Amino acid sequence: MANANINGIDLYFEQHGSAGEPLVLVHGYTGDSTDWRHQLPEFAATHRVLIMDHRGHGRSSAPGGRDAYSMLQIADDIEALVALAGFDRYHLLGHSMGGTVAQEIALRRPERLLSLTLHDTSHGFGTKNELVQKFMQARHVYAEQLAWPPSPLCLRSSSRRRS
């Protein structure tokens, strides 16, 4: 468990496992390194694993302004952490937004990857399609306005038994 100043941001990261090929796990939007808590013991038994909290997530610092949170910037952060960990070639697994970031890294440095695994992701958030852009903006506004805990109706409908 450590912090490193990467690209002017204090990023939290952990390394697990002592043998095997390197594996970098990239979490999704609003997640953090604890998203991997169930997979980590299994992966660390056979790989040297690097997990981190993206800027503005978990135990990493949060710079001001939306421009500090681009997929390109997060990819830069991850590549710097990979270098700090001493991984030359590695397996890369990205979940959700982390999959978008992983694709950016794969396009930049394909020679560094032993494999690329994408889980529940898309090709990117930077689409030029106006309708998709409006939809994404509306989702962000809605997500920022959500209250916690969820309404009892949401809880009740999600706990119904399915046959």
trRosetta pair geometry for C-beta under 8 A, 3 or more apart (Angstrom, degrees):
i j d omega theta_ij theta_ji phi_ij phi_ji
1 12 7.6 -13 -165 -168 78 94
1 14 5.2 -13 -90 -99 57 96
2 12 7.6 160 89 -151 38 53
2 13 6.0 -23 68 67 83 78
2 14 7.3 144 20 -92 71 45
2 15 8.0 2 16 2 115 93
3 10 5.1 8 180 -176 121 98
3 11 6.7 155 -154 77 67 37
3 12 5.5 -35 -97 -94 79 58
3 13 7.5 133 -106 19 30 72
3 59 7.5 -110 -87 131 105 108
3 60 7.9 156 -131 -108 95 62
4 10 7.4 160 78 -149 27 55
4 11 5.7 -24 62 60 78 90
4 13 6.5 -14 10 20 108 120
4 80 8.0 -166 118 128 131 105
4 81 6.7 150 58 -107 140 81
4 84 5.7 24 -141 -153 169 170
5 8 7.0 4 180 -120 94 15
5 9 7.1 157 -152 73 58 28
5 10 5.7 -33 -93 -90 66 63
5 11 7.8 139 -112 14 18 77
6 9 6.0 -34 71 64 70 81
6 11 4.8 -19 29 9 119 127
6 77 5.2 100 121 -142 130 76
6 80 4.5 147 -151 102 114 138
6 81 6.2 -36 -86 -58 159 80
6 84 7.5 -94 -86 -27 115 141
7 73 7.1 166 146 -166 159 87
7 76 5.8 83 -70 120 150 118
7 77 5.7 -93 22 -87 133 76
7 80 6.4 -175 -28 -3 96 161
8 63 7.6 57 111 -84 104 134
9 55 4.8 -24 175 -108 162 114
9 60 6.6 37 153 176 110 106
9 61 5.3 -157 -164 66 78 104
9 63 5.9 -81 -95 -36 111 111
9 68 8.0 132 -72 179 132 119
9 77 6.9 -33 61 -110 128 124
10 60 6.4 -180 102 -154 64 62
10 61 4.4 78 47 -11 90 116
11 52 5.9 8 164 -169 112 122
11 53 6.8 -175 -164 69 71 72
11 54 7.8 -31 -133 -144 107 21
11 55 6.6 -61 -92 -70 95 69
11 60 4.7 1 -127 -122 52 118
11 61 7.7 -84 -65 24 43 78
11 77 6.0 146 -79 -171 153 117
11 81 6.5 -94 107 -76 145 122
12 33 6.9 -113 112 -9 107 135
12 52 6.5 149 91 -158 57 67
12 53 4.4 23 61 28 106 114
12 58 6.0 -111 56 112 137 113
12 59 3.7 64 -49 86 161 102
12 60 4.8 -126 10 -62 86 71
13 33 7.4 156 -128 -84 40 144
13 50 6.5 -7 -175 -169 118 88
13 51 6.7 165 -155 89 68 46
13 52 4.0 -24 -101 -100 88 89
13 53 7.5 -139 -71 16 51 66
13 81 5.5 163 -82 -151 157 130
13 85 7.8 -112 146 -65 145 111
14 33 6.1 116 16 179 113 152
14 50 7.6 162 84 -150 49 45
14 51 5.2 -6 57 60 94 93
14 52 7.5 -178 19 -80 62 47
15 48 6.8 -4 -172 180 101 87
15 49 6.8 155 -157 82 51 54
15 50 5.6 -17 -102 -97 77 68
15 85 6.1 154 -91 -130 126 111
16 40 5.9 53 61 -174 168 104
16 43 7.6 80 92 94 121 95
16 44 3.9 -60 136 -107 111 130
16 48 7.7 166 85 -159 44 44
16 49 4.5 -15 62 60 92 108
16 51 7.4 15 4 5 111 106
17 20 6.3 -48 164 44 132 113
17 43 7.1 -92 -44 123 141 70
17 44 3.7 -155 -56 -156 95 67
17 45 7.0 -89 -109 -19 106 14
17 46 7.4 -42 -139 57 139 25
17 47 5.3 50 124 91 171 46
17 48 4.8 -152 95 -102 106 37
17 49 5.1 89 13 4 121 87
18 48 6.8 46 -123 -95 10 91
19 46 7.8 -59 94 -153 85 29
19 48 7.1 171 58 -53 8 88
20 23 7.9 -8 118 -14 113 105
20 46 4.8 115 -97 158 161 49
20 47 4.3 -99 109 -96 130 36
20 48 6.0 178 72 -15 77 68
21 47 5.7 -38 71 -125 62 90
21 48 7.2 -127 116 27 21 85
21 89 7.9 -48 -158 102 105 87
21 90 7.0 156 161 -129 89 52
21 91 6.2 81 121 -14 118 105
21 114 6.0 -30 176 19 142 174
22 47 6.8 97 -144 -177 13 96
22 48 4.9 -39 -100 75 62 101
22 49 7.8 152 -159 -85 55 26
22 50 6.9 12 -169 -6 100 107
22 82 7.9 105 153 -149 144 91
22 85 7.2 127 -140 124 133 127
22 87 4.0 153 178 -125 173 119
22 89 7.4 152 45 95 113 45
22 90 3.7 -58 97 -113 110 102
22 91 6.8 180 99 23 57 71
22 114 8.0 141 63 4 76 130
23 43 5.8 -117 84 -176 155 119
23 47 4.1 30 -3 155 121 149
23 48 7.0 155 20 74 73 47
23 49 5.0 -24 72 -105 100 72
23 50 7.3 -180 89 24 49 70
23 90 6.5 178 -84 -175 20 95
23 91 4.5 -16 -110 66 75 108
23 92 7.9 179 -157 -76 54 25
23 93 6.8 11 -175 1 97 110
24 49 7.8 153 -89 -158 28 55
24 50 4.8 -17 -110 66 74 107
24 51 8.0 157 -158 -79 52 40
24 78 6.9 104 171 -176 139 110
24 82 6.0 -34 -83 -94 147 106
24 87 7.0 -168 -51 69 111 171
24 90 5.4 63 -12 137 102 138
24 91 7.1 179 23 87 66 55
24 92 5.1 -11 63 -112 104 68
24 93 7.1 176 87 29 54 67
25 36 5.0 71 134 -92 156 150
25 39 7.5 154 -116 92 151 130
25 40 8.0 -101 9 -89 163 81
25 43 7.4 79 -52 121 129 175
25 49 6.5 12 -8 -167 111 103
25 50 7.2 179 23 84 71 53
25 51 4.9 -15 63 -97 109 86
25 93 5.3 -15 -112 70 65 105
25 95 7.8 14 -175 -6 84 105
25 98 7.8 11 163 169 56 152
26 52 7.9 -8 -112 48 60 95
26 78 6.3 -6 -102 -113 118 148
26 92 7.1 15 -8 -173 117 87
26 93 6.8 -180 23 92 77 52
26 94 4.2 -16 67 -109 117 79
26 95 6.9 -178 90 23 65 67
26 98 3.4 167 122 -168 88 110
26 99 7.4 163 87 -55 115 35
26 101 5.5 -140 171 78 147 120
26 102 5.3 -179 41 -58 146 100
27 31 3.9 -133 166 101 120 124
27 32 6.1 122 84 -150 168 2
27 33 6.6 -129 -26 -79 138 33
27 35 4.6 124 -124 37 119 141
27 36 7.0 -113 -76 -32 101 97
27 51 7.6 58 -32 -161 104 95
27 52 8.0 -143 11 75 102 58
27 53 7.6 -16 38 -116 136 47
27 54 6.9 -132 66 -15 96 103
27 57 7.3 -170 86 145 127 156
27 95 6.0 -20 -139 57 38 111
27 96 7.7 0 167 48 50 105
27 98 5.1 158 84 -55 15 141
28 31 4.7 74 61 4 68 129
28 35 7.2 158 27 -137 82 172
28 95 4.8 -84 -38 110 101 87
28 96 2.8 33 -117 63 137 124
28 97 4.6 114 -153 28 67 81
28 98 5.0 -93 -71 -2 52 95
28 99 7.6 -3 -91 1 94 84
28 120 7.7 -41 -71 94 147 108
28 121 7.9 -153 -100 -93 110 87
29 96 6.1 -108 16 130 80 124
29 97 4.0 90 -37 -13 88 142
30 57 7.1 179 -137 -117 17 107
30 143 7.9 -130 -56 -179 142 134
31 34 8.0 -147 180 61 81 70
31 35 4.3 11 -174 -52 126 140
31 57 6.7 19 81 -163 43 138
31 58 7.9 -5 132 -44 47 107
31 95 7.4 2 28 91 167 121
31 96 7.4 125 -8 49 132 135
31 98 7.7 -53 56 -30 132 121
32 35 6.3 148 64 -17 41 93
32 53 4.5 -1 -149 -115 94 99
32 54 7.8 -129 -112 23 60 73
32 57 4.9 -178 -89 153 84 101
32 58 2.9 120 -136 -62 136 119
32 59 7.3 98 -165 2 137 70
33 36 6.3 -51 -177 28 55 107
33 51 4.3 112 -143 140 101 114
33 52 6.0 -139 -78 114 112 5
33 53 5.2 -77 -19 -57 97 76
33 58 5.9 72 10 -125 83 173
33 59 7.9 -39 19 24 118 102
34 37 5.2 2 -169 -39 65 115
34 58 7.2 159 2 -113 94 124
35 95 7.0 -147 137 66 141 151
36 39 5.2 -71 -164 56 74 103
36 40 4.9 92 133 -54 95 96
36 43 7.8 -41 179 24 116 142
36 51 5.3 -138 40 -111 148 143
37 40 5.9 -38 -135 11 24 121
38 41 8.0 -59 -179 21 28 96
39 42 5.9 -72 -166 46 51 108
39 43 5.6 39 148 -17 86 115
40 43 5.8 -62 -138 44 29 106
40 44 5.7 24 168 -19 69 114
40 49 6.5 174 -142 111 77 162
40 51 7.1 -48 -101 -31 116 146
41 44 6.0 -59 -137 40 24 108
41 45 6.7 35 158 -32 59 102
42 45 6.0 -51 -159 18 29 115
42 46 7.8 -14 159 13 58 103
43 46 6.9 -90 -164 50 33 84
43 47 5.3 -43 173 45 77 118
43 49 5.1 83 123 -80 116 139
44 47 6.7 -80 -105 65 26 71
44 49 5.1 -81 -84 11 76 128
47 91 7.2 -65 -136 37 145 127
48 85 8.0 156 140 168 115 119
48 87 7.6 -173 98 -90 119 105
50 81 6.6 153 171 137 134 109
50 82 6.7 160 76 -100 166 63
50 85 5.0 -60 -89 -83 137 166
50 87 6.9 -99 -15 -27 140 141
50 90 7.9 -15 21 -159 120 154
52 60 7.4 49 167 -58 90 131
52 77 7.8 -168 128 137 153 108
52 78 7.0 -173 45 -108 144 76
52 81 5.6 -26 -65 -162 152 172
53 57 4.7 -154 -178 98 87 89
53 58 3.1 -116 -126 62 138 126
53 59 5.3 138 19 43 158 66
53 60 4.2 -168 100 -13 103 103
54 57 4.4 52 59 23 80 128
54 58 7.8 103 38 22 55 102
54 60 6.4 -134 102 43 24 153
54 74 5.5 -4 -144 -136 118 116
54 77 7.0 112 -140 86 69 150
54 98 8.0 -145 -49 -89 129 90
55 60 5.4 -109 -105 132 34 133
55 61 6.9 -23 -142 79 76 62
55 62 6.7 126 168 -112 72 44
55 63 6.2 -11 178 10 127 97
55 68 6.7 -109 132 144 145 101
55 69 6.6 -147 90 -102 111 75
55 73 7.4 -46 28 128 145 113
55 74 6.7 -134 24 -99 100 81
55 77 6.2 -154 -27 -76 105 163
56 60 6.8 -23 14 92 26 105
56 61 7.9 -12 -62 118 43 38
56 62 4.0 81 -107 -121 65 88
56 63 7.1 -74 -57 33 97 62
56 68 7.8 129 -40 106 123 108
56 69 6.1 -19 10 -97 151 118
57 60 5.9 29 61 41 62 111
63 68 4.0 -120 91 171 125 165
63 69 7.9 -172 65 -51 98 79
64 68 7.0 97 77 4 31 143
65 68 5.2 97 80 -7 88 103
66 69 5.8 -70 -164 37 49 109
67 70 6.7 -6 -167 -34 49 104
68 73 6.4 -151 -176 141 42 170
69 73 6.7 -123 -135 64 9 131
69 74 7.1 27 -164 -48 53 107
70 73 4.5 97 56 4 83 100
70 74 7.0 -152 93 -2 45 84
71 74 5.8 -55 -145 40 33 109
71 75 6.2 39 152 -22 65 106
71 97 7.7 -139 -102 -175 98 90
71 100 5.4 -80 -127 129 137 110
71 101 5.5 -151 -158 -89 85 69
71 104 5.6 159 144 -37 106 150
71 124 6.8 -103 5 -144 172 89
71 125 6.2 155 -42 38 127 108
71 126 6.7 -108 22 -31 129 113
72 75 5.7 -54 -149 36 29 113
72 76 6.6 35 149 -22 63 102
72 104 6.5 -151 -96 -165 52 150
73 76 5.5 -48 -153 30 35 116
73 77 6.6 39 148 -21 64 101
74 77 5.4 -47 -152 31 37 116
74 78 6.5 35 152 -17 66 103
74 101 5.0 -72 106 -115 116 132
75 78 5.8 -54 -147 37 33 109
75 79 6.3 34 155 -18 66 106
75 101 5.1 -172 -73 -162 79 82
75 104 4.2 -93 -79 102 152 127
75 105 5.2 -167 -150 -61 104 80
75 108 7.0 131 158 -2 135 144
76 79 5.9 -58 -148 38 28 110
76 80 6.4 28 154 -18 64 107
77 80 5.9 -61 -153 36 29 110
77 81 6.5 25 152 -16 66 106
78 81 5.6 -54 -147 38 34 110
78 82 6.2 39 152 -23 66 104
78 101 6.5 110 -5 154 147 124
78 105 6.4 -67 90 -75 128 138
79 82 5.5 -50 -147 34 33 115
79 83 6.6 35 152 -19 63 103
79 105 6.3 176 -67 -122 98 106
79 108 7.6 -57 -79 96 144 146
79 109 7.2 127 -118 -2 121 147
80 83 5.7 -51 -151 35 33 112
80 84 6.4 36 149 -21 64 104
81 84 5.4 -50 -146 36 35 115
81 85 6.3 35 153 -19 66 104
82 85 5.7 -55 -149 37 30 110
82 87 4.9 -74 -172 58 83 115
82 90 6.5 -135 -148 20 119 151
82 112 7.9 76 142 165 149 140
83 86 7.6 42 176 -72 34 28
83 87 7.7 -91 -77 49 23 71
87 90 4.4 19 170 -55 132 130
88 112 7.2 -140 155 -140 48 83
89 111 7.9 -86 -104 143 102 59
89 112 5.6 -165 -113 -168 60 48
89 113 7.0 178 -161 -89 80 2
89 114 5.3 99 150 -50 102 90
90 112 6.8 -5 28 154 79 88
90 113 6.8 -47 73 -120 57 50
90 114 6.1 -107 133 7 11 103
91 113 7.3 74 -119 -163 29 76
91 114 4.9 -54 -68 68 67 108
91 115 4.7 1 -127 51 88 95
91 116 8.0 -169 -163 -71 60 29
91 117 7.2 21 174 -1 100 107
92 102 5.1 159 146 -147 116 107
92 105 6.3 -155 -149 91 163 135
92 106 6.8 -158 70 -66 146 94
92 113 5.5 -60 6 -123 115 111
92 115 7.2 -166 33 90 63 55
92 116 5.3 -10 69 -112 100 67
92 117 7.2 -179 95 29 52 69
93 102 7.2 -72 138 -106 11 155
93 116 8.0 158 -84 -164 40 40
93 117 4.3 -10 -111 68 82 110
93 118 7.9 -168 -153 -72 53 25
93 119 6.8 25 -178 -6 93 113
94 98 3.9 -161 -159 128 80 79
94 99 3.7 153 111 -87 106 41
94 100 7.2 -148 151 23 143 36
94 101 6.0 -176 -131 62 139 81
94 102 3.0 -142 -25 -12 138 133
94 103 7.3 -106 50 -20 155 69
94 116 7.9 -12 10 -167 101 84
94 117 7.4 165 25 88 58 61
94 118 5.8 -12 65 -116 93 64
94 119 7.0 -174 93 30 45 77
94 121 6.2 44 112 -72 101 154
95 98 4.7 31 50 53 56 123
95 99 6.0 15 -130 -37 3 94
95 119 4.6 -25 -105 75 73 109
95 120 6.1 20 -160 55 75 100
95 121 6.9 -165 -169 -59 23 103
96 99 6.1 145 53 9 13 102
96 100 7.9 -35 134 -3 44 94
96 119 7.5 -32 -26 96 55 77
96 120 5.4 -16 -69 105 69 98
96 121 5.7 -179 -120 -92 12 73
97 100 5.4 -45 -159 29 47 115
97 101 6.6 46 144 -16 70 101
97 121 7.5 180 -50 -126 12 94
97 125 7.2 8 -126 -40 92 131
98 101 5.4 -50 -148 39 38 113
98 102 6.1 45 149 -24 67 104
98 121 7.3 -102 70 -94 59 125
99 102 5.3 -47 -142 35 34 116
99 103 6.5 40 154 -23 63 99
99 118 4.2 85 -148 -148 118 88
99 119 6.2 -158 -70 46 125 49
99 120 7.1 177 -16 75 145 49
99 121 2.5 -85 78 -84 148 160
99 122 7.4 115 92 26 118 39
100 103 5.8 -50 -154 30 31 112
100 104 6.9 34 147 -19 61 101
100 121 5.9 -167 -40 -169 66 113
100 122 6.4 3 -76 67 104 71
100 123 7.4 67 -115 135 85 17
100 124 5.2 121 -145 -108 110 49
100 125 5.9 37 -161 -13 166 90
101 104 5.6 -51 -156 31 37 114
101 105 6.6 35 148 -17 66 103
102 105 5.6 -53 -150 37 36 112
102 106 6.2 38 151 -21 67 106
102 116 6.3 146 155 -153 113 98
102 118 6.4 -173 80 -93 133 82
102 121 7.7 -70 42 -116 113 172
103 106 5.5 -51 -144 36 34 114
103 107 6.4 34 155 -19 65 104
103 116 7.7 91 -93 -175 54 138
103 118 7.0 31 -59 -93 98 129
103 121 7.6 172 -25 138 118 141
103 123 6.9 -146 152 -148 174 49
103 124 7.0 -110 79 -67 139 88
104 107 5.9 -56 -150 36 30 110
104 108 6.4 25 153 -16 64 110
104 124 8.0 98 -59 -104 95 107
105 108 5.7 -60 -148 40 31 110
105 109 6.1 -37 176 41 69 101
105 112 7.9 -79 164 72 97 126
105 113 7.6 117 124 -64 99 120
106 109 7.3 -85 -126 64 18 61
106 110 5.8 48 -178 -93 64 73
106 113 5.8 -2 -115 -25 81 158
106 116 4.9 23 -94 -96 139 149
107 110 7.2 9 -119 -51 15 94
109 112 4.2 6 147 12 115 121
109 113 7.0 123 109 -24 82 89
110 113 6.0 -61 -156 29 43 109
113 116 5.5 12 175 -54 150 90
118 121 4.8 -95 -177 40 102 131
122 125 7.6 102 77 -62 119 60
124 127 6.5 146 94 -51 93 73
125 136 6.7 131 -159 -144 87 151
127 132 4.7 -17 92 97 145 141
127 133 6.5 -145 85 -59 90 78
127 136 7.8 147 41 -19 108 142
128 133 7.7 -14 -164 -46 19 122
129 132 4.0 60 85 16 111 113
129 133 6.5 177 88 -16 55 85
130 133 5.5 -54 -146 35 32 114
130 134 6.4 32 156 -19 66 103
131 134 5.9 -53 -150 34 31 110
131 135 6.4 32 151 -19 63 107
132 135 5.5 -53 -148 37 33 115
132 136 6.3 33 154 -19 66 105
133 136 5.8 -55 -147 37 30 109
133 137 6.4 31 154 -19 64 106
134 137 5.7 -54 -148 36 31 112
134 138 6.3 32 154 -19 65 106
135 138 5.8 -57 -150 37 29 111
135 139 6.4 32 152 -21 64 105
136 139 5.6 -51 -149 33 34 114
136 140 6.6 33 154 -19 65 102
137 140 5.8 -54 -152 34 32 110
137 141 6.5 32 152 -17 66 104
138 141 5.7 -53 -148 37 33 111
138 142 6.2 33 154 -18 66 108
139 142 5.7 -57 -146 40 29 112
139 143 6.1 31 156 -21 66 107
140 143 5.7 -52 -143 36 30 111
140 144 6.4 28 157 -18 63 107
141 144 6.0 -60 -152 37 28 109
141 145 6.4 16 155 -12 64 113
142 145 5.9 -68 -149 41 29 105
142 146 6.8 49 153 -47 65 92
143 146 5.9 -32 -154 -2 34 117
149 155 7.8 17 151 -55 115 127
150 154 4.1 -76 154 73 124 141
150 155 6.0 147 89 -47 107 85
151 154 5.0 101 60 2 77 98
151 155 7.3 -147 99 -1 44 87
152 155 5.5 -57 -148 40 39 112
152 156 5.9 40 155 -23 72 107
153 156 5.8 -54 -143 36 28 110
153 157 6.3 22 161 -14 64 108
154 157 6.2 -60 -145 39 27 104
154 158 6.3 16 161 -12 63 113
155 158 6.2 -66 -148 40 26 104
155 159 6.3 12 161 -12 64 116
156 159 6.2 -70 -147 39 27 103
156 160 7.2 47 154 -47 62 90
157 160 6.1 -29 -158 -8 37 115
